[in-house]
Amino acid sequence: MTQTVLSVGILTDKSITLYLPILQSLPTYQVILIYDASPSPPSPNPNGPPLASTPEAVLTHPSIDLILNFLPAAQREQFTIAALSSNKHVMVENPVSVSLPSAHRILDAERHSQGRVFVASARRYAPCFETFKSEVSTMGRIYYARCRNIVGVGQGKTRSSPSHMVERQHLDVSSSSSSPSSLTTPTSSQDTSSSTWNLLQEVFPGQELTPERIVLSRLLTGRACYDLSLMREAFGAPDAVSNISVNEPFYSAVFHYSDEYPFTLTYDTGEDAVPRCDAQLTVYGENKTVTLQYGPDPVSIRVEMADEKGELRAQEMFNTREDVYRCELDAMHAFLTQGEETKTTTVDSIKDLKVFRTIFEQFDRQCGTIRTPLG
């Protein structure tokens, strides 16, 4: 049976798009055009897709079916809605936007479009993650879980800006909202700052946009979003959040689940200069410990139990990064061309934003009652 080939246009601010070589290896996708807004875009490759000079060239290209929107979080609404207005499908990074009102505007645009939105979250499509969920479902009572993502940025590389360096003047360039339908080339730092400020005002309505709130929002809509999205699929949304700690560039929180057997999940994330990625989700039960390791490559699951002699017995399974991305892209193709259900949609991403809101609410309660590193 011949499968539909989706013609792809890419909007990115990264010099190298991780998806590009995987897309080019799959017969169900054809990359037509790329707009690169990075400070040092690559030179045109005579053997690769042509480069566009403006995002409009990609968004209005008559042959393109699918837009990969890999622009910063503050610009995702603008260009996702623009693509939907042209009845094109969109693959957008998680979360779908910064604020809940913004995500609902995207959802409304999707309802009025022939295009559909698929939210990128590759590790949730890893075969190892499906095995992880299956193992957890059979382990009985969960006593404790932890999620950790400690990244070494390496010597000479730039870390995320600490909160005391995030000043209002860096963002407050305009109090007027930009219309999502009016396309602005995403290389303008002033336009990006204006969009960010407007979205943050929606995240924290009627509240002061302190440097701490700005940095916490940036963290949650950046690397932490993928961890928390994975956690939410595995266990559902937490019932409560407590004990938020900020010791920049390290952050942690405790999530509480209160089903038949209550348990807590501790989340830790941070950056240092050690060149490694320590990223995993581990669940502890009475007779089994299950760990999903999701560093850059490979993704793996490790199941530890005691054998009949009381000695450790461990089983492991691995997926390469290419395996994981192919599984995600196959799921997106079936979603867009065959109408199959998928788990990473705009509605699903809104659930992540609601978890972020729960974290922000605890942030405010904690700062208002006890002295912590939050202030």
N, C-alpha and C positions, 0 to 999 in steps of 0.2 A: 504494500500500500504506500503510495507516494505521500509524503508529509509536506505540509505547507512550509515554504521558506519565508521567514520573517526578515524583511530588510531593516537594518538597524542604523540609527544615528546616535552618536554619543556626545554628551555635554559633560565635560570634566574640567577640573582645575588641578589634576594630578598629571605629572609628566608621563607616568606609566599607568595604564588602566589594567588592573589584575584580570578583569574579565576578557580583555581583548584576545589574547592567544587562545583561550578556551572557546570563545565565540567563533573564531576563525577555524577551529578544528571541527566544529559541528556542522553537518550538512543542512541543518534546519535553520541556520542563521546566516545572513550575509551583511557584513558591515559596509555601509555605503559612504558615510561621511562622519568626520570627527571635528568637534570644536574644542580646542584646548585653551583654557583660560589660565593656565599655570604661568608663573613669572617667566619661565624659560621653556616655552613650548618646543617640541622636537622639530627638526627639519623635515620637510616632506619626504616620505619614503616612496620611491617610484614603484616599489613592489607591494605597498600597503594602501589602506584607504586614504583618499585625499583629505586634506585639512580645510575646514571652513574658516572664513575670516570673521564671521558673526554667528551667534546662536540662532538668529532668525533663519539663516541658510539651512540649518539642520531641521528646525521646527516646521518650516514650510516646504521642505523638499517633497515633491509629489510621490516619489517612489518609496519613501520611508514609512514603515508600518509601526515601528517601535523606537521610542526614545529612551536611552539610558541616561537618566539624570543623576550624575555623580558630582553635582555642584554642592557647595556648603549648605548646611542646614537652613540658614536664613534665606536662601534663594530657591529652596525646593518647591515651595508653594507657587511662586511666580512662574517657574518654567514647567512645572507639572501641569498647572491649569492651562498654560499656553499650549502645551502639547495636546491636552484633552480637548481644547477648543478647536484644534485641527483634526479631531477624531482619531488621534494616534494613541496607541498603547504607551504606557510609561513603566519603566522599571526605575524605582527611586530608592535611594539608600534609607536605612532605618535610623531614626524615626522619620515618618513621612514629612513632618515639619517640627517646628519648635514648640508651638502652642496648640492647645486643644481647639480654640476657635479656627486657627489656620487649618488644622487637619479636617475639621468639619467643612470648611470651604472647599477643600480638595474633594471630599466625599460628595458634596453637592454638585461640583463640576463633573465628577465621574458619572453621576446619575443622569446628567444631561448630555453625555457624550457616547459615541460608539466605541471609544477607547476604554481600556481598563487599566487599573493601577496594580502593579505587583511590587511588593516591598522587599528589597534585597536583604536577606539574612541567611547567608549560605550555610552556616554551621547547623541551623535548624533542619536542613535537608540532608545532613550527613547520615549515611546508613548506621554509623556508630551511635548517633544520637537516638535513633529508633530502637536500637538494641539497649541502650542505656535506659530509656523509658520502660521498656519491657522488663528489664532486670529489676528496676525499682518497684514496678507494680507487683512483683512476686516476692518482695523481701519482707512483707508484713509491716510491722510498725517501724516508722522512721524515728530515730532518736535525735539525730542532729544532721545538718547539712552545711556545707560551706562552699562559697563561690569565690574564686580568687583570680585576679588578672594583674600581675605585676610585670611591667614591660621595661626592658632596658633600652633606653633611647640611644645609648652609645656615646662615646666621647666626641665632642665637637658638634653634636646635633642639638637642636633647640627643643627644650621642654615646653610644656604648656605654661602660659603665663600665670604666676601666682596671683592671688586675689588682690594683694596690696599694689600690684602693678596695673590692675584693670581700673582705669579711671573713667568717670562719666564723659569727659570730653572726647574720649576715643570713640564714643558711640553716639552721643547726642548731637547729631548734625541737623536733624529736622524733626519736628513734631508731627508733620503731616504724613499720612499713610500713603505708600505707593500703591497704585492700582496693579494687581497681579497680572492684568491683561496687557499692561504697557511694558513692553520688553526693554530692559536696560542691559547693556553689555556687562556681564558679571566681573569684568576686570576693574570696575570703578570701586575703590575702597570706600568712598563716601556713600555710594548707593547701598553697598553691602552693610555699612554701619547703620544707616537709616533703617533698613529692613530689620536688622538685628534688634535695634532699640524698640521699634514698633512691636515686634513679636514678644520681646521680653515684657513689655507693658501689658500684653495679654496674658502672659504666664503669671505675672505678679500684679493683678489689677488693684489699683489703689494703694500699692505698697512702694516703699522706697527701693529703687534699684541699686542696692548696695553692691560693692565689689564681690562680697561673699556670695550673694544670690546669683550674680552674673556667672561667676566661675562654677558654681554648683550646677547651674543650668547647662553650661557648656560641657561639663563632664558627663551629665546624664544624656545629652543629645549626641555625645561623641562615643568614645570607646565603651563606656559603661552601658550604653543602650543595648549592645549586642549581648552582653552578659545577662542583663536583667530580662531581656526578651527570651533568652534560653531558659532562664530560671522560671519565668512565668509559664512557659509551655510545659515544663516538667512538673510543676507543683501548683500552678494557678497563681492568681494574684494574692499577695500576702494580706492577712487580715489586719496587720498593724506593723508599724516601723518604729524602732526605738534606737537610742544610743548612737546617733550619728556622730562621727568623729572626723574632723578635718585637720590634718597635720601636713600641710602641703609639702610635696606633691602627692601625699597619700590620703586616702579617704576610706571610711568603712561605715557600715550600718548593720543593724540586726533586724531581720524580718521575722515576724511571728505568724505561724500557721496554727489554726485551732480547729481542725477537723476531729475525727474520732480520737486520734492520738496527737495532741499538740506537740509541735517541735519548733525549733528556731533554726534560721539559716543566717550565717554570718557572711557578709560580703566585704571584700577588701580589694582595692585597686590602687595602683600608684605607678610612678616612674622613677627609675634610677639610672645610673650610668653603666650597669652591668649588662653586657650584650646577650640577653636571653629573654625568653617569654615564658613566664610561669602562669599559665592560664588553665584553670580546671574547675569542674563542678563535682563535688564528692558528697555521697550520701551514706550515712552510717545506720545500719540496722543491728538487730541482735546477732544474726548469724551471717551477715553479708555486708561488705563494703563495696560500693560501686563508684568508680571515678571516670569521668569524661575529661580527657585531656585535649585541649584545643589550641595548642600553640600554632605557629605558622604552618608547619607541616611535619608529620601527619596529624590527623585527628585520630584519637584512639580511645578505647574503653578498656578498663581493667576491672575485673571482678575478683574479689578476694574473699575466701571462705576457709573454714577449718575442715580438714579431711577427717576420716574415721579415727585417725591417730592423734587428732588435735593439732596437726601441723598445718602450716599455711599452704593453701592451694590457690593458685592464681591463673586466670585466663585473660588473654588479651586479644583485641581485634583492632585493625588499623584501616584507615582510609587516607589516601593521598589528597592533597589540596585539589588536584585536578579532578579526582573522583567526586569530591564534595561540590565543586562548582558545576560539574556536569549534571549532577543530580538536581541541583537547584534550577539550572537552565532548562533541563528536560521538563521539570514540573511547571516552570513558567510557560513553556511552549504549549503544553497540554492545556493549561489554564486559558491562554489567549486564543488558541486555534480550535480547541475541542470543547471549550466550556466546562472543563473539569474543575472541581473545587480545589482550592489551594489554601494554605494556612497563613500566608503572609500577605494580607490585604490591607487596605486603608483602615477598615474597621478593626483589624487585629492590631495595627500600629497605634490606634487610639487607646487601646488597652494599656500599652506601654506608657503613653503620656499620662494616663490616669494614675499609674504607679508612681510616676515622677511627682505628680501633684501630692500624693500621700507623703512622699519624702520631703517635699517643700513644707508641708503642713507641720511635720515633726520638727523640721529645721526651725520654724518660727516658735513652736512651743518650747523647744529646748533652749533657744537663745533667750527667751523671755523669762526663764525660771532659774537656770543654773549657769554658772560660768564654765564655758567649755572652750576648746580651741576655735569654735565657730565665732566667738566674740561675745 
